[in-house]
Amino acid sequence: INAEYGQQQSTLRSMSGLSTTVQVLLPVFRSLFLVFGSFAAIMLFVVYGNAGCLKYTPIGWCHSGSSKLLSTVGRLLYATFCNNRLVRGVRDYVFYSPNPLMQLVYVGLVGGGYVVFLRDVLPHMSDEFLSIHRYVSHAAVAFTFGTFALACFSDPGAMNKGDASAAALYARSFPYDELMYTRKACRTCEIWRPARSKHCAICDRCVARFDHHCPWINTCVGERNVRWFILFLFSTAFLCMYEGWLSFMLARKHYFVLSADYARRVLRHMERTGASGMSLSPPPQAVLGAMLRDLRLVVPLGLFCGLMGLVVFLFGSYHIYLVLRNTTTNETFKWDDVNDWLHDVARRRARRERVLAARARKQLDTARGKSRSKKHAAKAADDDSASYDEGSDSDSDVAAIKLPSEAALNNLYNRGVLGNLAEIVRPPCTRSPTAPTDDELQLQAGAVAAAKVERERVERRRAAREAAKKAKKQE
């Protein structure tokens, strides 16, 4: 019996720990994969369904139709049930003003996971292989919270109302490409907005090299703090995947203990009853139940952390991709608009060429005195009726459109991989920290008057839209 038990032990040791553990956890993985896979597919459809490469595909059409339908239904539901002062106040606070709600959610998730780790995972880390991780795990949590604090409290490159000195300082960083960025006054902050900056409606200030407003850190991601934001993403991803790996190693170790105990019990039963041919491998369902009973939340916590770590790692990798191209999340939407505009200009110019060709054919046929068939005459009439009667589609307007230069279309701010990385590690605004000169401040003069003109122009457009809506309702 001892010899057979020893053989069983050696067999268990020789078995691949990954394959045997996956056999036990395969049903759980399958269910979680279906749930998180469906959620990921929905999020990709919602976020990237209107991307430039998908806009004119069935995915883009479905995204556009569903967005309009959901927007209409949402407005109707809001107007019916939620149009009161309390709901509007909650909505404005949660979605349209800086608030620490998502920061508290992050601290609760990481802190709660750390408490579960101390209670259920740390007591089992006693052997030689896992003992060092009793100290590394605490350092990983402390490092993640440190990067979280850096991302939350570092200056993104803010320019407050009337701060001409900060606007002049950030104007040194990037030139205007005259495509997405031109010299334009912010009607709220009353400054000349530097290139690649944007006014954040939530923070109510302009931000240099604006990427996006992140509710998890309750601030914008801009020129000064994008490095800390990326570090925060990867530290969070590392912490999650590290906890998932530790949980997997503990589950693997516990599986071998349970398998050896089960084999010992089976051998004793075979010795006592004289039976033979019984399997020495435990049923996967029994092993999973024993793991959940003995390890409590180790397996669920490991699976959750592993999947969340993968999601955050992919999000961080996307931002690294943007860094290597020297673009921002805000600029990706601007590039989509530029590509749509170029596509529209090409369509209008092709239509103009067809109309001019039809007119030329008509004049040539008239000069030669040739009679045309009814089909040809109908086609020419259709082409003639396709002339540009609308002001935006006139021949002169299409011909006068000036396309951007090749350098502007190739991203004027792309300085190569190493240059782009250096720009993130050491932002351009920190390379010349001296105070703005008188000439630079003079360039900011007139921003207040220009902002007033911009506000008046916006008000006129808003009034015109309201008047058009009222006229449409009356019709």
C-alpha positions in Angstrom: 0.0 0.0 0.0 2.8 2.4 0.9 4.5 1.6 -2.4 1.3 2.3 -4.4 0.7 5.5 -2.4 4.2 6.6 -3.1 3.7 5.9 -6.8 0.5 7.9 -6.7 2.3 10.8 -5.0 5.0 10.8 -7.7 2.4 10.6 -10.4 0.6 13.6 -8.9 3.9 15.6 -8.8 4.7 14.7 -12.4 1.3 15.9 -13.6 1.1 19.4 -15.1 -0.2 21.7 -12.4 -1.7 24.0 -15.0 -3.7 21.4 -16.9 -5.1 19.7 -13.7 -6.1 23.0 -12.1 -7.7 24.2 -15.3 -9.8 21.0 -15.5 -11.2 21.9 -12.1 -11.8 25.5 -12.8 -12.9 25.1 -16.4 -16.6 25.4 -15.7 -16.0 28.6 -13.8 -13.8 30.0 -16.5 -16.4 29.2 -19.1 -19.1 31.0 -17.3 -16.9 34.0 -16.5 -15.7 34.1 -20.1 -19.2 34.3 -21.4 -20.2 37.0 -19.0 -17.1 39.2 -19.4 -16.8 38.4 -23.1 -20.4 39.6 -23.7 -19.8 42.7 -21.6 -16.5 43.5 -23.4 -18.2 43.0 -26.8 -21.0 45.4 -25.8 -18.5 48.0 -24.5 -16.5 47.8 -27.7 -19.6 48.2 -29.8 -20.7 51.3 -27.6 -17.2 52.9 -27.5 -15.8 52.1 -31.0 -18.9 51.4 -33.0 -18.7 54.9 -34.5 -15.0 54.8 -35.2 -13.7 55.9 -38.6 -13.0 52.3 -39.8 -16.4 51.1 -38.8 -18.6 54.1 -39.5 -19.7 53.1 -43.0 -20.1 49.4 -42.2 -23.1 47.5 -40.8 -21.6 47.9 -37.3 -21.5 51.7 -37.7 -25.0 51.8 -39.0 -26.3 49.7 -36.1 -24.4 51.9 -33.7 -25.9 55.0 -35.2 -29.4 53.7 -35.2 -29.3 52.2 -31.7 -27.7 55.5 -30.4 -30.6 57.6 -31.8 -33.2 55.1 -30.5 -31.7 55.0 -27.0 -31.3 58.8 -27.0 -34.9 59.3 -27.9 -36.1 56.7 -25.3 -33.9 58.2 -22.7 -35.2 61.7 -23.2 -38.8 60.5 -23.1 -38.2 58.6 -19.8 -36.3 61.4 -18.3 -39.0 63.9 -19.2 -41.7 61.6 -17.9 -40.2 60.4 -14.6 -37.1 62.3 -13.7 -37.8 65.9 -14.7 -37.7 67.4 -11.2 -35.2 69.5 -9.2 -33.8 66.7 -7.1 -33.0 64.4 -9.9 -31.5 67.2 -12.0 -29.3 68.2 -9.0 -28.1 64.6 -8.6 -27.5 64.2 -12.3 -25.5 67.5 -12.5 -23.4 66.5 -9.5 -22.6 63.0 -10.7 -22.1 63.6 -14.4 -21.3 67.3 -14.9 -19.2 68.4 -11.9 -16.0 67.1 -10.2 -16.9 64.6 -7.4 -14.9 61.9 -5.5 -17.5 59.1 -6.1 -15.3 57.0 -8.5 -12.3 57.6 -6.4 -14.1 56.2 -3.4 -15.2 53.2 -5.5 -11.5 52.6 -6.5 -10.3 52.9 -2.9 -13.1 50.6 -1.8 -12.3 47.9 -4.5 -8.5 47.9 -3.8 -8.9 48.2 -0.1 -11.6 45.6 0.1 -9.5 43.2 -2.0 -6.5 43.9 0.3 -8.6 43.0 3.4 -9.7 39.8 1.7 -6.1 39.1 0.8 -5.0 39.6 4.5 -7.8 37.4 5.8 -7.9 34.5 3.2 -4.7 34.5 1.2 -1.9 35.6 3.5 -2.4 32.8 6.2 -1.7 30.2 3.5 1.6 31.7 2.2 3.9 29.8 4.6 6.1 27.6 2.4 9.4 28.6 1.0 8.2 29.5 -2.4 5.4 31.9 -1.3 6.9 33.3 1.9 8.7 36.1 0.1 5.4 37.3 -1.3 4.2 38.0 2.2 6.3 41.2 1.9 6.1 41.9 -1.8 2.3 42.0 -1.7 2.3 44.8 0.8 4.8 46.8 -1.3 2.7 46.3 -4.4 -0.4 47.7 -2.7 1.5 50.6 -1.3 3.0 51.4 -4.7 -0.4 51.3 -6.4 -1.9 53.6 -3.9 1.1 55.9 -4.3 0.6 56.1 -8.1 -3.1 56.7 -7.6 -2.4 59.7 -5.3 0.1 61.0 -7.9 -2.4 60.8 -10.7 -5.2 62.4 -8.6 -3.3 65.3 -7.1 -0.8 66.3 -9.8 -1.4 69.3 -12.0 -2.7 68.2 -15.5 -1.6 71.5 -17.0 -4.6 73.6 -15.9 -5.2 77.2 -17.2 -7.8 79.0 -15.1 -9.9 81.9 -16.1 -7.8 84.9 -17.1 -4.5 83.2 -16.4 -2.6 84.6 -19.4 0.7 83.7 -17.8 -0.1 80.0 -17.8 -1.5 80.2 -21.3 1.7 81.9 -22.6 3.8 79.2 -20.9 1.9 76.3 -22.4 1.8 78.0 -25.8 5.6 77.2 -26.1 5.0 73.5 -26.1 3.3 72.9 -29.5 2.7 75.0 -32.7 -0.7 75.3 -34.3 -1.2 72.8 -37.2 -3.9 75.0 -38.8 -6.0 71.8 -39.2 -7.3 70.7 -35.8 -5.9 73.6 -33.9 -5.9 77.3 -34.8 -5.5 80.4 -32.7 -8.8 80.6 -30.9 -10.0 82.3 -27.7 -11.7 80.3 -25.0 -15.0 82.1 -24.4 -15.1 80.8 -20.8 -11.5 81.2 -19.6 -10.9 84.3 -21.7 -7.4 83.2 -22.9 -5.9 82.3 -26.2 -6.1 78.5 -26.1 -2.6 76.9 -26.8 -2.4 74.2 -29.4 -3.7 70.7 -28.3 -5.5 72.2 -25.4 -9.2 72.0 -24.6 -11.7 73.5 -22.2 -13.0 70.8 -19.8 -16.7 71.4 -19.1 -16.5 69.3 -15.9 -13.5 71.0 -14.4 -14.4 74.3 -16.0 -10.9 75.2 -17.0 -8.6 74.7 -20.0 -6.1 71.9 -20.0 -2.8 71.7 -22.0 -2.5 68.7 -24.3 -5.9 67.6 -23.2 -6.5 63.8 -23.4 -9.7 63.2 -21.5 -11.4 63.7 -18.1 -11.0 60.6 -16.0 -13.6 60.2 -13.2 -11.4 57.5 -11.5 -8.9 60.2 -10.5 -11.4 63.1 -10.5 -9.3 65.3 -12.8 -8.2 65.7 -16.4 -5.4 63.9 -18.1 -3.1 66.5 -19.6 0.4 67.4 -20.5 1.8 67.3 -17.0 0.1 64.2 -15.5 -0.3 61.8 -18.4 2.9 60.0 -17.3 1.5 59.5 -13.8 -1.8 58.4 -15.3 -0.1 55.7 -17.4 2.0 54.6 -14.4 -1.2 54.4 -12.3 -2.9 52.2 -15.0 0.0 49.7 -15.2 0.5 49.6 -11.4 -3.2 48.7 -11.0 -3.0 46.1 -13.8 0.1 44.6 -12.2 -1.5 44.5 -8.7 -4.6 42.8 -10.1 -2.7 40.2 -12.1 -0.2 39.6 -9.3 -3.1 38.9 -6.9 -4.6 36.6 -9.5 -1.4 34.7 -9.9 -1.0 34.3 -6.1 -4.5 33.0 -5.8 -3.8 30.5 -8.7 -0.7 29.2 -7.0 -2.5 28.7 -3.7 -5.4 26.9 -5.5 -2.8 24.7 -7.3 -1.1 23.9 -4.1 -4.4 23.1 -2.4 -5.4 20.9 -5.3 -2.4 18.7 -4.8 -3.1 18.4 -1.1 -6.7 17.5 -1.8 -5.7 15.0 -4.5 -3.2 13.3 -2.2 -5.7 13.1 0.6 -8.4 11.7 -1.8 -5.9 9.1 -3.1 -5.0 8.0 0.4 -8.7 7.6 1.3 -9.3 5.5 -1.9 -6.4 3.3 -1.2 -7.6 2.6 2.4 -11.0 1.8 1.1 -9.6 -0.6 -1.5 -7.5 -2.3 1.2 -10.5 -2.6 3.5 -13.0 -3.8 1.0 -10.8 -5.6 -1.5 -12.2 -3.5 -4.4 -10.0 -2.7 -7.4 -10.0 -0.5 -10.4 -11.1 2.6 -8.5 -9.9 6.0 -9.8 -7.5 7.8 -7.6 -8.3 11.3 -9.1 -10.9 13.3 -7.3 -14.0 14.6 -9.1 -13.5 18.2 -10.2 -16.8 19.3 -8.6 -15.7 17.9 -5.2 -12.3 19.6 -5.5 -13.9 23.0 -6.4 -16.3 22.7 -3.5 -13.5 21.9 -1.1 -11.5 24.8 -2.4 -14.4 27.2 -1.8 -14.9 25.8 1.6 -11.2 25.8 2.7 -9.9 28.8 0.9 -13.1 30.8 1.0 -12.7 33.9 -1.3 -9.3 33.0 -2.7 -10.6 31.5 -6.0 -13.3 34.2 -6.7 -10.9 37.0 -5.8 -8.2 35.6 -8.0 -10.5 35.2 -11.0 -11.9 38.7 -10.6 -8.5 40.3 -10.1 -7.1 38.4 -13.1 -9.8 39.5 -15.5 -9.8 43.1 -14.2 -6.0 43.2 -14.5 -6.3 42.1 -18.1 -8.9 44.8 -18.9 -6.8 47.6 -17.2 -3.7 46.3 -19.0 -5.4 46.6 -22.4 -6.6 50.1 -21.6 -3.0 51.1 -20.6 -1.6 49.5 -23.7 -4.0 51.6 -25.8 -2.7 54.7 -24.1 0.9 53.6 -24.8 -0.1 53.2 -28.5 -1.4 56.8 -28.4 1.8 57.9 -26.8 3.9 56.2 -29.5 1.9 58.0 -32.2 2.0 61.3 -30.2 -1.8 61.7 -30.2 -4.5 61.9 -27.5 -7.9 60.4 -26.9 -9.5 63.8 -27.8 -7.5 64.0 -31.0 -8.6 60.5 -32.1 -12.1 61.9 -32.3 -10.8 65.0 -34.1 -9.0 62.8 -36.7 -12.3 61.0 -37.3 -14.0 64.3 -38.0 -11.1 65.3 -40.3 -11.4 62.0 -42.2 -15.2 62.4 -42.5 -14.7 66.0 -43.8 -12.1 64.8 -46.4 -14.5 62.0 -47.5 -17.3 64.6 -47.9 -15.1 66.9 -49.9 -14.0 64.1 -52.2 -17.6 63.0 -52.7 -18.7 66.6 -53.5 -15.8 67.1 -55.9 -16.5 63.8 -57.7 -20.2 64.9 -58.0 -19.0 68.3 -59.4 -16.8 66.5 -62.0 -19.8 64.4 -63.1 -22.0 67.4 -63.5 -19.3 69.3 -65.4 -18.7 66.3 -67.7 -22.5 66.0 -68.3 -22.7 69.7 -69.3 -19.7 69.3 -71.6 -21.3 66.3 -73.3 -24.5 68.3 -73.7 -22.7 71.3 -75.2 -20.8 69.0 -77.5 -23.9 67.2 -78.7 -25.6 70.5 -79.3 -22.7 71.8 -81.3 -22.6 68.7 -83.5 -26.4 68.8 -83.9 -26.8 65.2 -82.9 -30.0 63.9 -81.6 -29.9 61.9 -78.4 -32.0 58.9 -77.4 -34.6 59.3 -74.7 -32.5 57.4 -72.2 -29.5 59.5 -72.8 -31.6 62.7 -72.6 -33.1 61.5 -69.3 -29.6 60.8 -67.9 -28.3 64.2 -68.9 -31.4 65.9 -67.4 -30.7 64.0 -64.2 -27.1 65.1 -64.2 -28.1 68.7 -64.9 -30.7 68.6 -62.1 -27.9 67.5 -59.8 -26.3 70.9 -60.1 -25.3 72.6 -56.9 -28.3 74.7 -56.0 -27.5 74.7 -52.3 -25.0 77.3 -51.1 -22.8 74.7 -49.4 -22.6 72.6 -52.5 -22.0 75.3 -55.1 -19.3 74.8 -57.8 -17.4 77.8 -56.5 -17.5 76.5 -52.9 -16.2 73.1 -53.7 -13.5 74.4 -56.0 -12.4 77.0 -53.3 -12.0 74.4 -50.5 -8.4 74.3 -49.5 -7.2 70.9 -48.4 -4.7 70.7 -45.6 -1.0 70.0 -46.3 0.5 66.6 -46.3 2.5 67.4 -43.2 -0.6 68.3 -41.3 -2.4 65.2 -42.4 0.6 63.1 -41.2 0.3 64.5 -37.6 2.6 67.5 -37.2 3.3 66.5 -33.6 4.7 63.1 -34.2 8.4 63.2 -33.4 9.3 59.5 -33.7 9.0 56.8 -31.0 11.9 58.0 -28.8 10.9 61.7 -29.1 7.3 60.9 -28.3 8.3 58.9 -25.2 10.7 61.7 -24.1 7.9 64.2 -24.4 5.8 62.2 -22.0 8.5 61.5 -19.5 9.6 65.1 -19.6 6.8 67.4 -20.8 7.8 70.3 -23.0 6.4 72.8 -20.5 9.0 71.7 -17.9 11.9 72.2 -20.3 11.6 76.0 -20.2 10.2 76.9 -16.8 11.1 80.5 -17.0 8.4 83.1 -16.7 6.7 84.3 -19.9 8.3 87.2 -21.6 6.6 90.5 -22.4 6.2 89.5 -26.1 4.5 86.2 -25.1 2.2 88.1 -22.8 1.5 90.6 -25.5 0.3 87.8 -27.7 -2.3 86.9 -25.1 -3.7 90.5 -25.2 -7.1 90.8 -26.8 -8.2 87.4 -25.6 -11.0 88.9 -23.4 -12.5 90.8 -26.4 -12.1 87.8 -28.6 -13.8 85.6 -26.0 -16.7 88.1 -25.8 -17.1 87.9 -29.6 -17.0 84.1 -29.5 -19.7 84.1 -26.8 -21.9 86.3 -28.9 -21.5 84.1 -31.9 -22.4 81.0 -30.0 -25.5 82.8 -28.5 -26.6 83.8 -32.0 -26.2 80.2 -33.3 -28.1 78.9 -30.3 -30.9 81.4 -30.8 -31.1 80.5 -34.5 -31.4 76.8 -33.6 -34.1 77.5 -31.1 -36.0 79.6 -33.7 -35.7 76.8 -36.3 -37.0 74.3 -33.8 -40.0 76.5 -32.9 -40.7 77.1 -36.6 -40.6 73.3 -37.3 -43.0 72.6 -34.4 -45.4 75.2 -35.7 -45.3 73.6 -39.2 
